[in-house]
Amino acid sequence: MKKNKWILLTAAALTLGACSSEGEPAGQESQQPVEIKLSSSLYLETRAYTKAQDSQIESGEKVYAWVDEVSGSANFITAWQLTASGTGGFAGASKNYPMSGYNIDVYAIHGNFIDGTTGEAYTPTGDFPSTLTHSVAADQGSATSGYANSDLLFTSATGLARQVAAHPLTFSHLLTKIEVYLVAGTGFSDSDLASATVRILNTKPATTVTLDKSATPIASVGTVSGTVAPITAKMSYGSENVTVSGTTKNAPALAEAVIVPQSVESASGDPVDFIEVTISSTPYTAQLKNNFTAGNRYVYNVVVNKSGIQFTSSIDPWGPGVGDTINAQ
């Protein structure tokens, strides 16, 4: 089972003064300006495939941060827009620690935000928001508006003092990831799957994000919305061993997509088309009925046969999970 993927955002500053463990200022040296510096890194599990946004927040992705002054001003820094370099760094306006010397609390979010009424792109501004609306992209293979932009991430850390050492902040995935490994079955070879494409069907694209500093968790997703539409997955082609019915098989293609947590079923509660694999213009579709929950990754090892496809599935909350077997025609 694939291990937890977690993203780190670190804040480091040259120390010109110190703060007590309670966040109180410690002397006149706290009056010197000290820049807050941010960089990012990931815990990375070695795999044959390089997963989407696994090693770093991808280049050009936006992160918005809010900084509070402990025992001082809430919203000391508001909607601080940072742009990921793709190699661990961020570009953005220079910001300093509070001149008071108090510690800081940091809240940061990454997502594809839209106006909940118009559906147009929205840039967070002003004080820490109570709600945001996030939407996943229909084409997640796109380089400009694809998988990475659809990945909703949040982190927070409190009581951070000015110091030489970095302050690690751990981002959590707030949505649901679908991974589809393609395996050649009867009538197909690995080379037939080397150009296969995958779509995820019958999901709605948008959700509300509730943010409350006094709640646990601070960030949580709510009502799903939007019109049901297919999602074109991000494809990778290579070689990785997967286990199908206790046998090791090669997977020459991997599809990845982010969906909003939701129940997928017909109006009468029956299974619906969910995974569509297209090979040489011929679609092969698998049905299921499932309640997809936040923060989990659902991994499908799909065996593609000329007469249809079959697959096994597992639920992976970025850690161990459980699975079942589903046949599809």
Secondary structure, 3 states (H helix, E strand, C coil): CCCCCCEEEEEECCCCCEECCCCCEECHHHHCCCEEEEEEEECCCCCCCCCCCCCCCCCCCEEEEEEEECCCCCCCEEEEEEEECCCCEEEECCEECCCCCCCEEEEEEECCEECCCCCCECCCCCCCCCEEEEECCCECCCCCCCHHHHCCEEEEEEEECCCCCCEEEEEEECCEEEEEEEEECCCCCHHHHHHCEEEEEEECCEEEEEECCCCCCCEEEEEEECCCEEEECEEEEEEEEEEECCEEEEEEEEEEEEECCEEECCCCCCCEEEEEEEECCEEEEEEECEEECCCCEEEEEEEEECCEEEEEEEEECCCCCCEEEEECC
